[in-house]
Amino acid sequence: MGWVEDIGRAIDYIENSITEEHLAEKAAEKANISPFYFQKGFSMLCGMTVGEYIRKRRLALAGGELASTDTKIIDIALKYGYDSPDSFTKAFTRFHGVTPSAVRRNGAALKAFAPLKIKFSLEGGYVMDYKIIEKAPFTVIGRTKMFSYENGQKEVPMFWKEHYEKGGGKYVCGMYGINIDESMGSDKFEYIIADDYTEDKTVPEGFITKEIPGFTWAVFPCVGPMPKAMQEVQNKIYSEWLPSAGYDIAAGYNVEMYNDPKDYPKGTLDEKYYSEVWIPVSKK
């Protein structure tokens, strides 16, 4: 249950330090979780990114202050991390549906967004398939790009689309999607669309090779149409498996392995389509 408790501690820290800068990174540090897996685990457990949660909590609190105090709008904007009245007004209006000035002028209705509370609960005693394997270092060839944790969930699928639209599939089919944050302390991560590499392969312009270190990996099979099948397994890894499996995350790597869609009648939408999630682990 330690993993769930760690996320809970991070949420408590966020609530008690809501106006601090670099809050997501500090919360991960307080909970003793690397930003790499804190961002991933938070999203799976809470259904939103850390940044989205912080932004909504700040805007909800800002609305309360606008309605109940005489503090200047610019001072409230600065307090909750906005460097100009214009940027604050745009974010505030998207969230609340009214401008800050309207709240002050005529007491317009505001939206509430309560703090999250993480609770551990038992849900059903299902069997979750996985295996623990030792895998030697291996080298991949692929196209790489850096992403922020805040925007990666939306931008990585666009990276895949761009890869194929620009003809990258001729050189790298996309056997792997690999997340890398070697320091496990950055606000960004590297993502590689990759295949296995052998020395007889030519590395085209715009592509790289990279060695993935040897680890003990927890490997989780995903069977069914994408992306739903993998999303469901990822959610169970962070909400159910990690809290109870007796393993810690060992390094800032996360590998998604995809079978060739051509082997299935409906490609990645086939009911029997097979993929895997790999996480490096160590015994607690």
C-alpha positions as CSV (number, residue, x, y, z in Angstrom):
1,M,0.0,0.0,0.0
2,G,3.1,2.3,0.2
3,W,2.7,3.5,-3.4
4,V,-0.8,4.9,-2.8
5,E,0.3,6.4,0.5
6,D,3.2,8.1,-1.3
7,I,0.8,9.7,-3.8
8,G,-1.4,10.8,-0.9
9,R,1.5,12.5,0.8
10,A,2.4,14.3,-2.4
11,I,-1.2,15.6,-2.7
12,D,-1.1,16.8,0.9
13,Y,2.1,18.6,0.2
14,I,0.5,20.3,-2.9
15,E,-2.4,21.5,-0.8
16,N,-0.2,22.9,1.9
17,S,2.1,24.6,-0.6
18,I,-0.2,25.5,-3.4
19,T,1.4,28.8,-4.3
20,E,5.0,27.6,-4.5
21,E,6.9,27.4,-7.8
22,H,8.0,24.0,-9.2
23,L,5.3,22.4,-7.1
24,A,5.0,19.1,-8.9
25,E,8.8,18.4,-8.6
26,K,8.8,19.3,-4.9
27,A,5.8,17.1,-4.2
28,A,7.5,14.2,-5.9
29,E,10.6,14.8,-3.8
30,K,8.6,15.0,-0.5
31,A,6.9,11.7,-1.4
32,N,10.2,10.1,-2.2
33,I,9.1,9.3,-5.8
34,S,11.0,10.2,-8.9
35,P,9.2,12.8,-11.0
36,F,9.2,10.3,-13.9
37,Y,7.0,7.8,-12.0
38,F,5.2,10.3,-9.9
39,Q,3.8,12.0,-13.0
40,K,2.8,8.6,-14.5
41,G,1.4,7.2,-11.3
42,F,-0.5,10.3,-10.4
43,S,-2.2,10.4,-13.8
44,M,-3.2,6.7,-13.6
45,L,-4.6,7.0,-10.0
46,C,-6.2,10.4,-10.3
47,G,-7.3,10.6,-13.9
48,M,-5.5,13.9,-14.7
49,T,-1.9,15.2,-14.8
50,V,-0.2,16.7,-11.8
51,G,-0.1,20.1,-13.6
52,E,-3.8,19.9,-14.4
53,Y,-4.7,19.2,-10.8
54,I,-2.5,22.1,-9.5
55,R,-3.9,24.5,-12.1
56,K,-7.5,23.7,-11.3
57,R,-6.9,23.9,-7.5
58,R,-5.2,27.3,-7.9
59,L,-8.0,28.7,-10.1
60,A,-10.6,27.4,-7.7
61,L,-8.9,29.1,-4.8
62,A,-8.3,32.2,-6.8
63,G,-12.1,32.4,-7.4
64,G,-12.8,32.1,-3.8
65,E,-10.4,35.0,-3.0
66,L,-12.0,37.1,-5.7
67,A,-15.4,36.6,-4.3
68,S,-14.6,37.0,-0.6
69,T,-11.8,39.6,-0.4
70,D,-10.9,43.0,-1.8
71,T,-7.4,41.9,-2.9
72,K,-6.5,43.3,-6.3
73,I,-6.9,41.0,-9.3
74,I,-3.3,41.4,-10.3
75,D,-2.1,40.4,-6.8
76,I,-4.3,37.3,-6.8
77,A,-3.0,36.4,-10.3
78,L,0.6,36.7,-9.2
79,K,-0.1,34.7,-6.0
80,Y,-1.4,31.7,-8.0
81,G,1.4,31.7,-10.6
82,Y,0.2,34.0,-13.4
83,D,2.6,36.7,-14.6
84,S,0.1,39.0,-16.2
85,P,-3.6,39.9,-15.8
86,D,-4.2,38.8,-19.4
87,S,-2.9,35.2,-18.8
88,F,-4.8,34.9,-15.5
89,T,-8.1,36.2,-17.1
90,K,-7.8,33.7,-20.0
91,A,-7.2,30.7,-17.6
92,F,-9.8,31.9,-15.1
93,T,-12.4,32.3,-17.8
94,R,-11.8,28.8,-19.3
95,F,-12.2,27.3,-15.8
96,H,-15.0,29.3,-14.3
97,G,-16.8,30.4,-17.4
98,V,-16.7,34.0,-16.3
99,T,-14.0,36.7,-16.1
100,P,-12.4,37.8,-12.8
101,S,-13.9,41.3,-13.4
102,A,-17.4,39.8,-13.7
103,V,-17.0,38.0,-10.3
104,R,-16.0,41.3,-8.7
105,R,-18.7,43.3,-10.5
106,N,-21.8,41.2,-10.0
107,G,-20.9,38.1,-8.0
108,A,-21.0,35.7,-10.9
109,A,-21.2,31.9,-10.1
110,L,-17.9,30.1,-9.6
111,K,-16.8,26.5,-10.0
112,A,-15.5,24.5,-7.1
113,F,-12.7,21.9,-7.3
114,A,-12.2,20.0,-4.1
115,P,-8.8,18.6,-3.0
116,L,-8.2,14.9,-4.0
117,K,-8.2,12.3,-1.2
118,I,-6.5,9.0,-2.1
119,K,-7.9,6.0,-0.3
120,F,-6.9,2.4,-0.7
121,S,-9.8,0.0,-1.4
122,L,-10.2,-3.6,-2.3
123,E,-11.7,-4.1,-5.7
124,G,-12.6,-7.5,-6.8
125,G,-9.8,-10.0,-6.5
126,Y,-9.0,-10.3,-10.2
127,V,-5.9,-12.1,-11.5
128,M,-3.4,-9.8,-13.1
129,D,-0.9,-11.5,-15.4
130,Y,2.8,-10.5,-15.3
131,K,6.2,-12.0,-15.3
132,I,9.6,-11.0,-13.9
133,I,12.4,-11.4,-16.4
134,E,16.1,-10.6,-16.5
135,K,17.0,-8.9,-19.7
136,A,20.5,-8.0,-20.9
137,P,21.2,-4.5,-22.4
138,F,19.8,-4.1,-25.9
139,T,20.2,-1.5,-28.5
140,V,17.4,0.2,-30.4
141,I,17.1,2.4,-33.5
142,G,14.5,5.1,-33.6
143,R,13.4,8.7,-33.7
144,T,13.6,10.6,-30.4
145,K,12.1,13.7,-29.0
146,M,11.9,15.4,-25.6
147,F,8.6,16.1,-23.9
148,S,7.5,17.8,-20.7
149,Y,5.6,15.7,-18.2
150,E,2.8,18.3,-18.3
151,N,2.1,17.9,-22.0
152,G,3.5,14.5,-22.9
153,Q,0.3,12.6,-22.6
154,K,-1.2,14.7,-25.4
155,E,1.9,15.3,-27.5
156,V,3.4,11.7,-27.7
157,P,0.5,10.4,-29.8
158,M,1.0,13.3,-32.2
159,F,4.7,12.3,-32.4
160,W,3.7,8.8,-33.5
161,K,1.4,10.3,-36.1
162,E,4.1,12.7,-37.4
163,H,6.6,9.8,-37.6
164,Y,4.4,7.8,-40.0
165,E,3.1,10.8,-41.9
166,K,6.8,11.7,-42.7
167,G,7.6,8.2,-43.9
168,G,9.4,7.1,-40.8
169,G,7.7,3.8,-40.9
170,K,9.9,2.7,-43.8
171,Y,12.9,2.7,-41.4
172,V,11.4,2.1,-38.0
173,C,8.1,0.3,-37.7
174,G,7.5,1.1,-34.1
175,M,8.1,-2.1,-32.1
176,Y,8.7,0.0,-29.0
177,G,7.6,3.2,-27.4
178,I,10.3,4.0,-24.8
179,N,10.1,6.6,-22.0
180,I,13.4,7.6,-20.5
181,D,14.3,9.9,-17.7
182,E,17.7,8.6,-16.5
183,S,18.1,11.2,-13.7
184,M,14.5,10.4,-12.5
185,G,14.5,14.0,-11.4
186,S,13.8,16.1,-14.5
187,D,10.6,17.9,-15.6
188,K,11.1,16.4,-19.0
189,F,11.6,12.9,-20.5
190,E,12.9,11.4,-23.7
191,Y,10.6,9.4,-25.8
192,I,11.8,7.0,-28.6
193,I,9.8,5.4,-31.3
194,A,12.0,2.4,-31.8
195,D,12.9,-1.0,-33.3
196,D,15.6,-3.5,-32.3
197,Y,19.0,-2.5,-33.8
198,T,21.7,-4.7,-35.3
199,E,25.0,-3.4,-36.6
200,D,24.2,-4.2,-40.2
201,K,21.4,-1.7,-40.2
202,T,22.0,1.8,-41.6
203,V,21.0,4.7,-39.4
204,P,19.1,7.2,-41.6
205,E,19.4,10.9,-41.1
206,G,17.1,12.0,-38.2
207,F,17.3,8.7,-36.4
208,I,19.5,7.6,-33.5
209,T,20.6,4.4,-31.8
210,K,20.5,4.0,-28.0
211,E,21.4,1.2,-25.6
212,I,18.7,0.3,-23.1
213,P,20.5,-1.0,-19.9
214,G,19.9,-4.4,-18.5
215,F,17.3,-4.6,-15.8
216,T,15.0,-6.9,-14.0
217,W,11.7,-6.1,-15.7
218,A,8.1,-6.6,-14.7
219,V,6.4,-7.4,-18.0
220,F,2.6,-7.0,-18.2
221,P,0.7,-8.4,-21.3
222,C,-2.1,-6.3,-22.8
223,V,-4.6,-8.1,-25.0
224,G,-7.3,-6.2,-27.0
225,P,-7.9,-3.1,-29.1
226,M,-5.5,-0.2,-28.6
227,P,-5.2,2.2,-26.8
228,K,-7.8,0.9,-24.4
229,A,-6.1,-2.4,-23.6
230,M,-2.8,-0.8,-22.6
231,Q,-4.5,2.1,-20.7
232,E,-6.4,-0.4,-18.6
233,V,-3.2,-2.4,-17.8
234,Q,-1.3,0.8,-17.0
235,N,-4.0,1.9,-14.6
236,K,-4.0,-1.5,-12.8
237,I,-0.2,-1.4,-12.5
238,Y,-0.2,1.9,-10.6
239,S,-3.5,1.5,-8.7
240,E,-3.3,-2.2,-7.8
241,W,-0.1,-4.0,-8.6
242,L,2.6,-1.6,-7.3
243,P,0.8,-1.1,-3.9
244,S,0.9,-4.8,-3.2
245,A,3.4,-6.6,-5.3
246,G,6.5,-6.3,-3.1
247,Y,8.6,-4.4,-5.8
248,D,9.9,-0.9,-6.2
249,I,10.5,0.9,-9.4
250,A,14.2,0.6,-10.1
251,A,15.0,3.2,-12.9
252,G,13.5,5.9,-15.1
253,Y,12.6,3.7,-18.0
254,N,9.2,2.5,-19.2
255,V,8.8,0.4,-22.4
256,E,5.7,-0.3,-24.4
257,M,6.2,-3.2,-26.8
258,Y,3.8,-3.6,-29.8
259,N,3.3,-6.6,-32.0
260,D,3.1,-6.0,-35.7
261,P,-0.4,-4.9,-36.5
262,K,-0.2,-6.6,-39.9
263,D,-0.5,-9.9,-38.0
264,Y,-4.0,-9.2,-37.0
265,P,-7.2,-8.8,-39.2
266,K,-8.1,-5.5,-37.6
267,G,-4.6,-4.3,-36.8
268,T,-4.3,-2.5,-33.5
269,L,-8.1,-2.5,-33.1
270,D,-8.3,-6.3,-33.2
271,E,-9.7,-8.0,-30.1
272,K,-6.7,-10.3,-29.9
273,Y,-4.0,-7.6,-30.6
274,Y,-1.1,-8.1,-28.2
275,S,1.2,-5.6,-26.6
276,E,3.2,-5.3,-23.4
277,V,4.3,-2.8,-20.7
278,W,7.8,-3.2,-19.2
279,I,8.8,-1.6,-15.9
280,P,12.3,-2.0,-14.3
281,V,11.9,-3.2,-10.8
282,S,13.8,-4.3,-7.7
283,K,12.6,-6.2,-4.6
284,K,11.6,-4.2,-1.6
